[in-house]
Amino acid sequence: MRKLIGNNWDDILAPQFEAEYYLKLREFLKTEYRSHAIYPSMHDIFNALKLTPPEAVRAVIIGQDPYINPGQAHGLAFSVKEGIEPPPSLKNIFEEIKTDLGLEIPQTGHLEAWAKQGVLLLNTALTVRAGASNSHAGNGWEQLTDSVIAHIGTQNTPTAYLLWGRNAQSKANLVANPSHLVLKAPHPSPLSAHRGFFGCKHFSKTNAYLSENNLPPINWAL
């Protein structure tokens, strides 16, 4: 079978890639990419899995679907391409990091450095139609990404889950290993950040948990 990702995710997800729902999803995406502007680029769809192989995962941040405006999405939840202004939710994430850890607000919204340290930045739907949030929800992506979360949830390597908002928190039941750390807070969107995202201290809590389990903390600076 053709390797889609290029690391151990290919073998883990092989049954998913051969399943009927995924074959239908592929046909749906072919039509969508031909007839609409779709984000991210086809080449960037699996960037979260490409940059963070399963054995490297130390933390999981779950988003809903890619950004809907041109030039933003590149396959990592909450991240934007280099040189693009961070959207409001990402700005709020940076504000919480500054308050929590005392780090300066980054000059970039490109989060690849986190992914390379083992932070899986996974959207529940990996594609979206331009200008239409949630437009690719319910077409099969959730089954694939749930299988990713469930696989990590059974691993023995201590892992922190930063679940922001109802969509992300609904995935908590996929975390089967009780030794993993599950953190919940409202979404960092301007609509909800002041209801408990600010002050949640998820970044310092994640690093304390990793240190307690003899794993290197995440460098949240960019």
MIRO-414977 format. One line per field, with one value per atom (N, C-alpha, C): residue in one letter; atom name; x, y, z. Coordinates in pm, 1 decimal, always signed. Layout:
N
residuo	(a	...)
atomo	(CA	...)
u	(X	...)
v	(Y	...)
w	(Z	...)
# end
This chain:
222
residuo	(m	m	m	r	r	r	k	k	k	l	l	l	i	i	i	g	g	g	n	n	n	n	n	n	w	w	w	d	d	d	d	d	d	i	i	i	l	l	l	a	a	a	p	p	p	q	q	q	f	f	f	e	e	e	a	a	a	e	e	e	y	y	y	y	y	y	l	l	l	k	k	k	l	l	l	r	r	r	e	e	e	f	f	f	l	l	l	k	k	k	t	t	t	e	e	e	y	y	y	r	r	r	s	s	s	h	h	h	a	a	a	i	i	i	y	y	y	p	p	p	s	s	s	m	m	m	h	h	h	d	d	d	i	i	i	f	f	f	n	n	n	a	a	a	l	l	l	k	k	k	l	l	l	t	t	t	p	p	p	p	p	p	e	e	e	a	a	a	v	v	v	r	r	r	a	a	a	v	v	v	i	i	i	i	i	i	g	g	g	q	q	q	d	d	d	p	p	p	y	y	y	i	i	i	n	n	n	p	p	p	g	g	g	q	q	q	a	a	a	h	h	h	g	g	g	l	l	l	a	a	a	f	f	f	s	s	s	v	v	v	k	k	k	e	e	e	g	g	g	i	i	i	e	e	e	p	p	p	p	p	p	p	p	p	s	s	s	l	l	l	k	k	k	n	n	n	i	i	i	f	f	f	e	e	e	e	e	e	i	i	i	k	k	k	t	t	t	d	d	d	l	l	l	g	g	g	l	l	l	e	e	e	i	i	i	p	p	p	q	q	q	t	t	t	g	g	g	h	h	h	l	l	l	e	e	e	a	a	a	w	w	w	a	a	a	k	k	k	q	q	q	g	g	g	v	v	v	l	l	l	l	l	l	l	l	l	n	n	n	t	t	t	a	a	a	l	l	l	t	t	t	v	v	v	r	r	r	a	a	a	g	g	g	a	a	a	s	s	s	n	n	n	s	s	s	h	h	h	a	a	a	g	g	g	n	n	n	g	g	g	w	w	w	e	e	e	q	q	q	l	l	l	t	t	t	d	d	d	s	s	s	v	v	v	i	i	i	a	a	a	h	h	h	i	i	i	g	g	g	t	t	t	q	q	q	n	n	n	t	t	t	p	p	p	t	t	t	a	a	a	y	y	y	l	l	l	l	l	l	w	w	w	g	g	g	r	r	r	n	n	n	a	a	a	q	q	q	s	s	s	k	k	k	a	a	a	n	n	n	l	l	l	v	v	v	a	a	a	n	n	n	p	p	p	s	s	s	h	h	h	l	l	l	v	v	v	l	l	l	k	k	k	a	a	a	p	p	p	h	h	h	p	p	p	s	s	s	p	p	p	l	l	l	s	s	s	a	a	a	h	h	h	r	r	r	g	g	g	f	f	f	f	f	f	g	g	g	c	c	c	k	k	k	h	h	h	f	f	f	s	s	s	k	k	k	t	t	t	n	n	n	a	a	a	y	y	y	l	l	l	s	s	s	e	e	e	n	n	n	n	n	n	l	l	l	p	p	p	p	p	p	i	i	i	n	n	n	w	w	w	a	a	a	l	l	l)
atomo	(N	CA	C	N	CA	C	N	CA	C	N	CA	C	N	CA	C	N	CA	C	N	CA	C	N	CA	C	N	CA	C	N	CA	C	N	CA	C	N	CA	C	N	CA	C	N	CA	C	N	CA	C	N	CA	C	N	CA	C	N	CA	C	N	CA	C	N	CA	C	N	CA	C	N	CA	C	N	CA	C	N	CA	C	N	CA	C	N	CA	C	N	CA	C	N	CA	C	N	CA	C	N	CA	C	N	CA	C	N	CA	C	N	CA	C	N	CA	C	N	CA	C	N	CA	C	N	CA	C	N	CA	C	N	CA	C	N	CA	C	N	CA	C	N	CA	C	N	CA	C	N	CA	C	N	CA	C	N	CA	C	N	CA	C	N	CA	C	N	CA	C	N	CA	C	N	CA	C	N	CA	C	N	CA	C	N	CA	C	N	CA	C	N	CA	C	N	CA	C	N	CA	C	N	CA	C	N	CA	C	N	CA	C	N	CA	C	N	CA	C	N	CA	C	N	CA	C	N	CA	C	N	CA	C	N	CA	C	N	CA	C	N	CA	C	N	CA	C	N	CA	C	N	CA	C	N	CA	C	N	CA	C	N	CA	C	N	CA	C	N	CA	C	N	CA	C	N	CA	C	N	CA	C	N	CA	C	N	CA	C	N	CA	C	N	CA	C	N	CA	C	N	CA	C	N	CA	C	N	CA	C	N	CA	C	N	CA	C	N	CA	C	N	CA	C	N	CA	C	N	CA	C	N	CA	C	N	CA	C	N	CA	C	N	CA	C	N	CA	C	N	CA	C	N	CA	C	N	CA	C	N	CA	C	N	CA	C	N	CA	C	N	CA	C	N	CA	C	N	CA	C	N	CA	C	N	CA	C	N	CA	C	N	CA	C	N	CA	C	N	CA	C	N	CA	C	N	CA	C	N	CA	C	N	CA	C	N	CA	C	N	CA	C	N	CA	C	N	CA	C	N	CA	C	N	CA	C	N	CA	C	N	CA	C	N	CA	C	N	CA	C	N	CA	C	N	CA	C	N	CA	C	N	CA	C	N	CA	C	N	CA	C	N	CA	C	N	CA	C	N	CA	C	N	CA	C	N	CA	C	N	CA	C	N	CA	C	N	CA	C	N	CA	C	N	CA	C	N	CA	C	N	CA	C	N	CA	C	N	CA	C	N	CA	C	N	CA	C	N	CA	C	N	CA	C	N	CA	C	N	CA	C	N	CA	C	N	CA	C	N	CA	C	N	CA	C	N	CA	C	N	CA	C	N	CA	C	N	CA	C	N	CA	C	N	CA	C	N	CA	C	N	CA	C	N	CA	C	N	CA	C	N	CA	C	N	CA	C	N	CA	C	N	CA	C	N	CA	C	N	CA	C	N	CA	C	N	CA	C	N	CA	C	N	CA	C	N	CA	C	N	CA	C	N	CA	C	N	CA	C	N	CA	C	N	CA	C	N	CA	C	N	CA	C	N	CA	C	N	CA	C	N	CA	C	N	CA	C	N	CA	C	N	CA	C	N	CA	C	N	CA	C	N	CA	C	N	CA	C	N	CA	C	N	CA	C	N	CA	C	N	CA	C	N	CA	C	N	CA	C	N	CA	C	N	CA	C	N	CA	C	N	CA	C	N	CA	C	N	CA	C	N	CA	C	N	CA	C	N	CA	C	N	CA	C	N	CA	C	N	CA	C	N	CA	C	N	CA	C	N	CA	C	N	CA	C	N	CA	C	N	CA	C	N	CA	C)
u	(+83.9	+0.0	+87.4	+48.0	+122.0	+126.6	+245.8	+262.9	+213.4	+115.8	+59.6	+136.3	+196.2	+251.1	+402.9	+457.4	+602.2	+663.9	+582.4	+635.0	+541.7	+550.5	+474.6	+323.5	+277.1	+132.1	+77.7	+158.3	+110.6	+65.6	+145.1	+108.7	-8.0	-7.0	-113.6	-248.5	-248.3	-373.1	-408.0	-327.1	-353.4	-496.1	-549.8	-689.1	-789.0	-759.7	-849.1	-842.9	-722.0	-704.9	-767.9	-790.9	-852.3	-1001.8	-1052.4	-1193.0	-1284.6	-1408.5	-1504.3	-1527.4	-1536.3	-1563.2	-1451.0	-1324.8	-1214.1	-1210.1	-1244.0	-1249.6	-1356.9	-1469.9	-1575.2	-1525.7	-1453.4	-1397.5	-1302.8	-1219.8	-1127.1	-1201.6	-1308.3	-1386.4	-1451.6	-1503.0	-1560.2	-1456.5	-1333.6	-1229.0	-1184.6	-1179.2	-1143.0	-1240.1	-1367.7	-1469.7	-1457.2	-1436.0	-1425.7	-1305.1	-1188.8	-1069.2	-1079.5	-1154.9	-1173.7	-1268.0	-1366.5	-1475.3	-1478.6	-1396.7	-1398.0	-1255.7	-1238.4	-1114.0	-1120.6	-1024.9	-1022.4	-891.1	-899.4	-779.2	-763.3	-637.2	-513.2	-488.9	-374.0	-331.9	-334.1	-362.3	-362.9	-231.8	-122.2	+9.3	+28.0	-57.3	-42.1	-143.3	-234.7	-344.9	-294.3	-189.7	-144.0	-20.4	+3.3	+125.3	+136.4	+24.5	+31.2	+90.0	+47.5	+96.0	+237.5	+268.2	+403.1	+507.5	+475.2	+571.8	+580.5	+476.0	+472.3	+438.2	+538.4	+511.9	+458.7	+390.3	+322.2	+414.8	+534.7	+625.9	+681.3	+662.8	+714.6	+611.8	+485.4	+378.2	+392.7	+397.2	+399.6	+281.6	+220.8	+104.6	+16.5	-113.8	-210.9	-297.3	-303.2	-393.9	-489.5	-618.6	-719.6	-795.1	-795.7	-875.2	-995.8	-1079.7	-1201.4	-1178.4	-1144.9	-1111.7	-1019.3	-961.4	-861.3	-921.1	-832.1	-873.4	-934.1	-1029.5	-1109.2	-1067.4	-964.6	-921.3	-794.1	-770.7	-655.8	-522.3	-430.7	-293.9	-269.0	-373.0	-355.3	-323.5	-413.0	-404.0	-287.7	-218.7	-112.7	-103.6	-215.0	-221.6	-193.5	-169.5	-148.7	-257.2	-326.4	-433.3	-380.9	-454.7	-429.0	-311.2	-229.5	-110.6	-142.8	-64.8	-73.7	+64.0	+64.0	+189.8	+276.8	+407.2	+503.0	+463.6	+468.5	+438.9	+293.1	+204.8	+61.5	+26.6	-54.4	-98.4	-171.4	-133.3	-204.2	-351.1	-444.0	-586.4	-615.8	-734.8	-766.1	-746.2	-787.9	-772.9	-625.9	-542.3	-399.4	-337.0	-381.5	-332.5	-366.3	-486.0	-525.0	-442.3	-408.1	-318.4	-184.5	-131.7	-3.8	-14.0	-128.5	-148.0	-145.2	-209.1	-209.5	-69.9	+4.3	+142.4	+226.2	+207.4	+282.1	+248.8	+118.3	+76.5	+121.7	+110.1	+139.3	+289.4	+367.3	+509.3	+603.4	+548.6	+634.0	+709.2	+665.7	+732.5	+678.7	+763.2	+721.0	+624.7	+536.1	+445.4	+529.0	+511.7	+592.9	+568.1	+668.0	+656.1	+593.5	+569.5	+514.3	+398.5	+304.3	+196.0	+218.7	+339.8	+376.6	+424.4	+347.6	+369.7	+446.5	+517.0	+588.7	+688.6	+747.2	+844.3	+779.9	+652.0	+581.9	+563.9	+519.3	+493.7	+619.6	+733.5	+859.6	+907.2	+848.7	+881.0	+785.3	+688.1	+595.4	+458.0	+424.1	+289.3	+207.9	+115.7	+31.0	-78.7	-73.8	-168.9	-272.0	-374.3	-465.9	-604.3	-648.4	-788.3	-873.4	-1000.2	-1086.1	-1131.2	-1142.2	-1159.7	-1036.8	-976.1	-846.6	-855.7	-976.2	-995.3	-1121.3	-1132.0	-1248.7	-1263.7	-1386.5	-1411.3	-1385.7	-1324.1	-1292.6	-1416.2	-1401.1	-1507.8	-1622.2	-1611.0	-1725.1	-1678.1	-1673.3	-1632.1	-1718.2	-1656.0	-1725.5	-1785.3	-1748.2	-1809.9	-1770.8	-1660.5	-1621.0	-1644.0	-1711.1	-1745.4	-1846.2	-1836.9	-1934.3	-1913.3	-1797.4	-1768.5	-1664.4	-1625.7	-1532.7	-1406.0	-1372.0	-1247.9	-1249.8	-1365.6	-1372.1	-1341.5	-1380.9	-1351.2	-1201.1	-1134.1	-988.7	-918.2	-953.5	-882.8	-916.5	-1037.2	-1068.6	-977.3	-947.7	-859.9	-718.1	-675.8	-545.2	-543.8	-645.8	-653.5	-663.6	-742.7	-760.1	-630.5	-554.5	-426.2	-333.1	-320.4	-233.6	-286.4	-418.5	-480.5	-453.7	-408.1	-375.1	-225.7	-144.8	+0.5	+43.4	+159.6	+210.8	+288.9	+339.9	+415.3	+325.0	+360.7	+276.8	+250.5	+124.5	+83.4	-18.8	-3.8	-98.6	-193.3	-320.7	-423.9	-477.0	-462.2	-511.4	-639.0	-751.6	-881.8	-957.4	-967.1	-1026.2	-1157.4	-1265.3	-1396.8	-1465.2	-1594.9	-1676.2	-1634.4	-1601.5	-1562.3	-1441.3	-1339.0	-1218.8	-1247.6	-1325.3	-1352.1	-1432.6	-1508.2	-1584.8	-1494.4	-1365.1	-1270.6	-1205.2	-1236.7	-1172.5	-1199.3	-1315.7	-1348.8	-1261.7	-1183.9	-1094.3	-961.1	-938.9	-813.2	-829.7	-785.6	-812.0	-714.5	-592.7	-491.9	-511.3	-547.9	-576.7	-454.3	-334.7	-214.5	-189.6	-259.2	-245.9	-312.2	-264.6	-318.7	-419.5	-543.6	-648.0	-684.6	-655.0	-683.0	-796.2	-892.3	-1007.2	-1022.7	-1057.8	-1083.5	-1172.4	-1235.4	-1308.9	-1216.8	-1276.8	-1200.8	-1132.9	-1012.5	-944.1	-1003.9	-1112.5	-1180.5	-1216.0	-1215.2	-1257.7	-1396.5	-1480.4	-1615.5	-1616.5	-1512.3	-1516.3	-1389.8	-1282.4	-1154.9	-1165.4	-1249.7	-1261.0	-1346.5	-1401.0	-1481.1	-1398.0	-1266.9	-1183.8	-1063.1	-1051.6	-926.4	-812.5	-836.0	-734.5	-724.9	-603.3	-580.2	-583.9	-605.6	-612.5	-476.7	-368.7	-231.8	-201.9	-261.8	-240.9	-97.0	-25.6	+110.1	+207.4	+195.8	+280.7	+238.4	+108.5	+61.6	+112.6	+113.5	+166.8	+313.7	+391.6	+534.8	+563.9	+484.8	+503.3	+475.6	+369.4	+334.2	+444.3	+495.7	+602.3	+726.6	+763.3	+881.4	+865.1	+744.0	+716.4	+732.8	+714.0	+725.4	+856.6	+955.1	+1091.5	+1096.8	+1009.9	+1012.8	+1049.7	+1119.8	+1155.1	+1032.0	+1026.1	+912.7	+911.1	+796.9	+785.2	+839.5	+919.4	+959.0	+851.6	+763.0	+648.7	+687.2	+811.9	+858.0	+871.8	+857.0	+871.2	+979.8)
v	(-120.8	+0.0	+125.9	+228.1	+353.7	+418.1	+466.9	+529.8	+674.7	+707.0	+841.8	+936.4	+880.6	+964.7	+955.7	+835.7	+822.3	+788.4	+745.9	+697.1	+586.7	+554.4	+440.0	+458.7	+582.8	+601.1	+523.0	+505.1	+430.5	+290.6	+221.2	+84.6	+84.3	+176.6	+182.4	+211.5	+299.9	+344.4	+267.2	+168.6	+93.2	+38.4	-18.9	-67.7	+44.4	+164.2	+277.7	+319.9	+327.0	+371.2	+274.1	+150.7	+50.9	+34.6	+102.4	+87.0	+159.5	+112.7	+169.2	+317.7	+359.1	+500.2	+588.5	+540.5	+621.8	+628.7	+519.1	+520.7	+618.1	+623.3	+720.9	+863.6	+881.6	+1012.8	+1058.7	+968.6	+1003.9	+1051.4	+983.1	+1023.0	+1159.5	+1179.8	+1309.2	+1420.4	+1394.8	+1496.2	+1525.2	+1422.1	+1444.8	+1543.2	+1523.9	+1612.9	+1753.3	+1761.7	+1890.9	+1971.3	+1906.9	+1977.6	+2022.2	+1946.4	+1984.4	+2103.6	+2113.3	+2208.8	+2326.9	+2324.6	+2433.5	+2462.9	+2577.2	+2604.9	+2530.5	+2441.5	+2358.3	+2382.0	+2389.3	+2406.4	+2286.9	+2246.2	+2297.9	+2238.8	+2267.1	+2200.4	+2049.2	+1976.4	+1829.4	+1776.2	+1844.1	+1797.8	+1818.5	+1902.3	+1935.5	+1866.2	+1788.6	+1732.0	+1656.7	+1575.3	+1487.2	+1540.5	+1671.3	+1725.6	+1696.2	+1697.9	+1670.9	+1531.9	+1434.3	+1297.1	+1280.8	+1352.8	+1344.7	+1399.8	+1510.3	+1576.6	+1513.5	+1441.5	+1383.4	+1235.5	+1149.4	+1005.8	+954.3	+839.6	+793.5	+774.8	+725.4	+699.5	+827.5	+942.2	+1070.0	+1150.8	+1110.6	+1193.1	+1204.0	+1328.3	+1354.8	+1441.1	+1508.4	+1593.3	+1597.4	+1615.2	+1619.7	+1744.0	+1826.8	+1941.5	+1918.3	+1920.8	+1886.4	+2011.9	+2035.4	+2142.8	+2084.1	+2170.8	+2123.7	+2097.1	+2201.0	+2183.0	+2295.9	+2289.6	+2390.6	+2530.7	+2629.3	+2767.5	+2780.4	+2873.2	+2881.8	+2996.1	+3072.6	+3185.0	+3151.6	+3216.3	+3183.4	+3198.3	+3105.0	+3116.8	+3079.4	+3038.8	+3010.1	+2863.3	+2773.9	+2633.1	+2561.5	+2478.6	+2395.1	+2259.5	+2215.7	+2079.4	+2060.6	+2168.0	+2160.5	+2241.7	+2182.4	+2252.1	+2380.3	+2487.1	+2620.5	+2692.9	+2625.4	+2685.1	+2752.9	+2856.4	+2919.7	+2917.9	+2938.6	+2941.2	+3058.3	+3043.0	+3148.3	+3278.8	+3388.4	+3518.8	+3558.5	+3468.9	+3496.6	+3542.2	+3644.3	+3695.8	+3587.6	+3561.9	+3462.7	+3500.2	+3407.1	+3434.2	+3454.0	+3503.2	+3537.6	+3423.1	+3302.2	+3190.8	+3164.0	+3170.4	+3146.8	+3259.1	+3381.9	+3492.6	+3469.6	+3416.6	+3388.6	+3275.1	+3175.8	+3069.1	+3128.5	+3217.9	+3281.7	+3366.6	+3433.5	+3513.6	+3424.2	+3308.1	+3216.4	+3161.2	+3131.9	+3084.7	+3192.4	+3317.8	+3426.9	+3437.4	+3432.6	+3442.2	+3321.3	+3204.0	+3078.2	+3057.4	+3084.1	+3048.2	+3167.5	+3287.9	+3405.2	+3420.4	+3350.6	+3358.5	+3476.2	+3531.7	+3642.1	+3592.8	+3680.8	+3647.9	+3618.5	+3503.0	+3470.0	+3566.7	+3578.9	+3661.4	+3583.7	+3455.1	+3369.3	+3287.0	+3254.2	+3162.5	+3023.5	+2998.1	+2870.5	+2776.6	+2671.0	+2587.7	+2458.7	+2453.8	+2331.1	+2290.2	+2387.5	+2355.5	+2273.8	+2300.3	+2218.7	+2076.0	+2065.1	+1933.0	+1847.3	+1908.2	+1833.1	+1790.8	+1849.9	+1809.0	+1702.7	+1662.3	+1560.3	+1610.6	+1734.2	+1786.2	+1758.4	+1664.5	+1631.0	+1735.6	+1813.7	+1922.8	+1874.7	+1808.4	+1731.7	+1794.9	+1829.8	+1866.4	+1741.0	+1749.3	+1631.9	+1610.1	+1717.9	+1708.4	+1772.9	+1707.1	+1752.7	+1843.9	+1865.2	+1955.4	+2038.2	+2147.8	+2235.5	+2312.0	+2348.4	+2432.7	+2578.5	+2654.4	+2795.0	+2870.4	+2941.6	+3026.7	+2955.9	+2825.0	+2748.1	+2651.1	+2700.3	+2615.6	+2490.8	+2380.0	+2252.6	+2193.5	+2246.2	+2200.0	+2058.3	+2006.4	+1868.0	+1775.6	+1827.1	+1742.4	+1636.9	+1520.5	+1415.1	+1336.4	+1353.4	+1280.0	+1170.2	+1143.2	+1034.1	+1072.0	+1200.1	+1239.5	+1204.9	+1223.8	+1200.4	+1055.6	+962.5	+821.4	+796.9	+860.4	+844.5	+910.0	+1034.0	+1103.7	+1044.6	+992.4	+921.0	+800.0	+731.4	+614.2	+655.2	+773.8	+826.5	+853.6	+924.6	+958.2	+832.0	+736.9	+611.8	+533.5	+532.9	+461.3	+522.7	+654.7	+720.6	+696.3	+693.7	+675.0	+540.6	+443.4	+312.0	+294.7	+387.8	+374.0	+392.7	+336.8	+346.3	+474.8	+536.7	+660.8	+768.2	+825.6	+929.2	+1043.7	+1079.6	+1178.8	+1273.2	+1401.7	+1503.1	+1540.7	+1549.3	+1590.0	+1726.0	+1824.9	+1959.4	+1976.1	+1961.7	+1956.3	+2086.6	+2166.5	+2300.5	+2305.6	+2329.3	+2337.5	+2202.1	+2205.3	+2083.6	+1979.4	+2024.5	+1930.7	+1848.6	+1914.4	+1844.5	+1759.4	+1812.9	+1739.6	+1612.7	+1609.0	+1488.1	+1370.5	+1397.5	+1291.3	+1228.8	+1281.0	+1230.8	+1082.3	+1034.8	+893.2	+800.6	+855.2	+773.0	+748.1	+814.9	+800.8	+687.5	+568.1	+448.9	+432.2	+480.7	+461.5	+565.1	+522.2	+618.9	+695.5	+653.4	+725.4	+850.9	+865.2	+986.2	+1103.7	+1224.3	+1346.2	+1408.4	+1425.4	+1487.3	+1621.8	+1728.7	+1864.7	+1923.8	+1987.6	+2044.1	+2192.5	+2269.5	+2413.1	+2459.7	+2576.3	+2632.8	+2657.7	+2674.3	+2700.4	+2837.4	+2852.5	+2982.8	+3090.1	+3060.8	+3161.3	+3283.7	+3402.7	+3523.1	+3511.1	+3423.8	+3405.8	+3333.6	+3254.8	+3170.3	+3173.8	+3235.1	+3228.8	+3282.4	+3383.9	+3445.2	+3361.5	+3250.6	+3163.3	+3054.1	+3062.3	+2963.0	+2915.9	+2954.2	+2919.9	+3001.5	+3133.7	+3215.4	+3173.0	+3141.3	+3095.8	+2945.8	+2870.5	+2723.8	+2660.2	+2729.0	+2682.9	+2544.2	+2515.4	+2383.8	+2360.4	+2465.8	+2449.1	+2412.7	+2480.5	+2444.2	+2309.8	+2280.9	+2151.1	+2037.2	+2058.4	+1956.9	+1931.2	+2037.7	+2020.6	+1958.4	+1993.6	+1932.0	+1781.7	+1745.3	+1604.1	+1528.2	+1586.1	+1518.7	+1502.6	+1606.5	+1599.5	+1494.0	+1486.1	+1384.5	+1243.4	+1229.0	+1097.5	+1080.2	+1162.2	+1151.2	+1171.0	+1259.4	+1297.4	+1444.7	+1484.4	+1626.8	+1712.4	+1827.3	+1917.7	+1975.3	+2030.3	+2097.2	+2238.8	+2281.4	+2421.4	+2492.5	+2564.8	+2628.9	+2758.9	+2803.1	+2921.9	+2886.5	+2986.3	+2964.8	+3055.9)
w	(+0.0	+0.0	+0.0	-73.2	-79.3	+59.5	+96.7	+226.5	+219.4	+301.3	+301.4	+393.1	+499.2	+605.4	+613.1	+602.5	+601.6	+735.6	+831.5	+959.0	+1010.0	+1138.1	+1190.8	+1187.8	+1168.1	+1154.3	+1034.6	+931.3	+813.8	+851.4	+931.4	+970.5	+1068.5	+1161.8	+1262.4	+1197.7	+1099.2	+1037.0	+910.5	+873.6	+750.4	+743.7	+852.6	+846.0	+818.6	+869.1	+844.7	+698.4	+644.4	+506.2	+405.9	+448.2	+360.0	+385.9	+488.8	+527.3	+429.4	+422.7	+328.6	+353.1	+480.4	+509.5	+454.8	+463.6	+417.3	+264.9	+199.0	+53.1	+4.6	+75.9	+42.6	+68.8	+178.0	+210.2	+99.5	+50.2	-58.3	-182.2	-217.3	-335.0	-312.3	-191.6	-155.8	-170.8	-122.1	-127.5	-270.3	-353.5	-493.9	-558.2	-533.8	-588.8	-530.1	-400.0	-332.4	-382.5	-391.5	-435.2	-581.5	-661.0	-801.0	-817.0	-729.2	-752.0	-656.1	-551.5	-452.8	-406.7	-342.2	-270.6	-137.1	-115.2	+5.0	+78.9	+211.6	+294.6	+386.7	+415.3	+356.0	+217.7	+160.9	+38.3	+58.5	-47.8	-38.8	+19.0	-9.3	+37.5	+187.6	+248.2	+390.6	+481.4	+425.8	+504.9	+626.8	+609.9	+718.4	+790.9	+784.3	+844.8	+994.1	+1067.1	+1211.4	+1237.3	+1158.3	+1175.9	+1120.5	+1014.4	+957.1	+1052.7	+1119.8	+1207.3	+1345.8	+1386.1	+1521.5	+1512.1	+1492.1	+1485.2	+1618.5	+1618.6	+1740.3	+1859.0	+1833.6	+1945.3	+2006.9	+1938.0	+1988.2	+2064.9	+2062.4	+2120.5	+2271.9	+2320.8	+2464.9	+2508.3	+2411.8	+2441.1	+2317.6	+2340.1	+2231.2	+2248.6	+2144.0	+2140.2	+2024.5	+2053.7	+1953.3	+1910.2	+1779.5	+1721.6	+1649.8	+1593.9	+1526.9	+1379.1	+1303.1	+1162.2	+1119.7	+1000.3	+959.9	+949.0	+950.6	+927.5	+788.3	+775.4	+652.6	+560.2	+599.7	+517.6	+440.4	+327.4	+243.2	+316.0	+289.5	+337.0	+481.3	+554.2	+697.4	+725.0	+686.2	+727.1	+659.0	+738.1	+680.2	+749.6	+806.9	+858.7	+1005.5	+1079.3	+1224.0	+1293.0	+1388.8	+1459.7	+1523.4	+1507.8	+1563.4	+1498.9	+1421.1	+1361.2	+1229.3	+1196.0	+1064.8	+999.4	+870.3	+796.6	+842.2	+820.2	+854.5	+784.5	+860.0	+802.8	+805.8	+852.6	+860.4	+1002.4	+1012.7	+1143.6	+1221.8	+1347.4	+1427.0	+1444.6	+1421.5	+1444.3	+1593.5	+1627.1	+1766.4	+1866.3	+1831.9	+1927.1	+1957.0	+1854.0	+1874.1	+1955.7	+1932.8	+2015.2	+2161.8	+2188.1	+2327.0	+2386.3	+2304.8	+2351.0	+2392.4	+2310.8	+2343.5	+2470.0	+2488.4	+2610.1	+2734.1	+2725.7	+2839.3	+2866.0	+2761.2	+2779.6	+2848.9	+2807.1	+2869.9	+3017.9	+3050.5	+3190.6	+3270.8	+3211.4	+3280.4	+3301.0	+3197.3	+3198.9	+3194.0	+3173.5	+3167.1	+3036.5	+2932.4	+2802.8	+2722.2	+2638.7	+2553.0	+2445.1	+2400.8	+2291.0	+2166.5	+2101.5	+1984.4	+1868.6	+1783.1	+1663.5	+1548.2	+1568.0	+1463.3	+1517.9	+1429.3	+1465.7	+1409.6	+1362.1	+1301.2	+1412.4	+1439.4	+1558.2	+1530.4	+1418.9	+1383.9	+1492.0	+1561.2	+1666.7	+1777.5	+1807.5	+1906.8	+1855.1	+1729.5	+1671.3	+1672.9	+1646.1	+1641.6	+1779.4	+1885.0	+2022.2	+2075.8	+1993.4	+2039.1	+2074.8	+2036.2	+2058.6	+1932.4	+1941.6	+1827.4	+1815.2	+1708.5	+1686.5	+1585.5	+1636.3	+1552.3	+1546.4	+1426.2	+1407.3	+1394.4	+1435.2	+1422.8	+1278.5	+1200.2	+1055.1	+992.1	+894.9	+844.9	+723.1	+672.6	+559.2	+580.6	+502.4	+513.0	+382.1	+349.9	+233.6	+272.2	+183.6	+211.6	+257.4	+368.2	+417.3	+485.8	+504.3	+558.0	+666.9	+789.7	+902.2	+911.6	+945.8	+968.2	+841.0	+724.6	+599.6	+562.1	+616.7	+588.0	+707.6	+809.2	+924.0	+881.5	+943.8	+918.5	+791.3	+728.1	+604.5	+622.2	+746.1	+771.0	+843.6	+840.9	+908.5	+1056.8	+1119.9	+1264.7	+1299.7	+1214.6	+1241.5	+1236.9	+1141.1	+1130.9	+1248.4	+1278.7	+1386.6	+1523.1	+1540.7	+1665.2	+1681.9	+1572.1	+1581.4	+1620.0	+1575.7	+1615.8	+1765.9	+1813.7	+1956.2	+2039.9	+1993.6	+2068.5	+2075.7	+1968.3	+1971.2	+2075.3	+2073.7	+2171.9	+2312.7	+2324.5	+2455.4	+2519.6	+2440.7	+2496.1	+2519.2	+2469.3	+2482.6	+2627.7	+2660.6	+2797.0	+2822.0	+2716.1	+2734.7	+2793.6	+2907.6	+2968.3	+2870.1	+2856.1	+2757.4	+2819.0	+2789.4	+2836.9	+2723.7	+2754.7	+2658.9	+2700.1	+2612.5	+2638.9	+2557.4	+2624.3	+2556.9	+2582.2	+2475.9	+2487.8	+2411.6	+2483.6	+2421.2	+2413.7	+2386.2	+2390.8	+2287.2	+2167.0	+2062.1	+2105.8	+2156.5	+2202.0	+2325.2	+2417.6	+2541.3	+2517.3	+2407.1	+2375.5	+2341.2	+2319.3	+2285.7	+2409.5	+2527.2	+2649.2	+2671.1	+2625.9	+2646.6	+2562.8	+2469.0	+2388.1	+2458.5	+2570.4	+2644.5	+2745.0	+2705.8	+2786.4	+2902.0	+2887.0	+2990.8	+3100.8	+3222.2	+3329.2	+3377.1	+3337.1	+3379.6	+3297.6	+3184.4	+3104.5	+3176.9	+3145.1	+3204.7	+3109.0	+3154.5	+3072.8	+3134.8	+3061.4	+3106.5	+3022.3	+3086.4	+3014.7	+3048.8	+2945.8	+2964.4	+2850.4	+2865.0	+2752.4	+2632.7	+2517.7	+2395.5	+2404.6	+2344.6	+2349.9	+2259.2	+2191.0	+2110.4	+2194.4	+2134.4	+2208.7	+2269.7	+2215.0	+2268.4	+2402.9	+2429.1	+2549.4	+2634.1	+2586.5	+2658.9	+2800.8	+2821.6	+2954.4	+3049.9	+3000.7	+3087.7	+3153.5	+3141.7	+3208.9	+3131.5	+3003.9	+2934.4	+2992.9	+3004.0	+3069.8	+3216.0	+3256.3	+3392.5	+3410.2	+3301.7	+3315.4	+3343.8	+3306.8	+3333.9	+3274.9	+3160.8	+3100.4	+3057.2	+3026.1	+2974.0	+3086.2	+3200.0	+3314.0	+3372.9	+3372.9	+3423.8	+3336.7	+3205.9	+3115.2	+3143.7	+3156.8	+3180.5	+3316.4	+3418.5	+3550.8	+3543.2	+3471.2	+3455.0	+3381.1	+3273.9	+3198.6	+3285.1	+3358.9	+3445.2	+3553.4	+3609.7	+3712.2	+3657.1	+3527.6	+3464.0	+3388.0	+3426.6	+3372.5	+3221.5	+3172.5	+3031.4	+3020.7	+2915.3	+2901.5	+2882.3	+2944.5	+2926.2	+2784.3	+2747.2	+2618.5	+2630.2	+2533.4	+2523.9	+2444.2	+2513.4	+2449.0	+2379.8	+2394.3	+2321.9	+2173.7	+2087.3	+1943.2	+1886.4)
# end
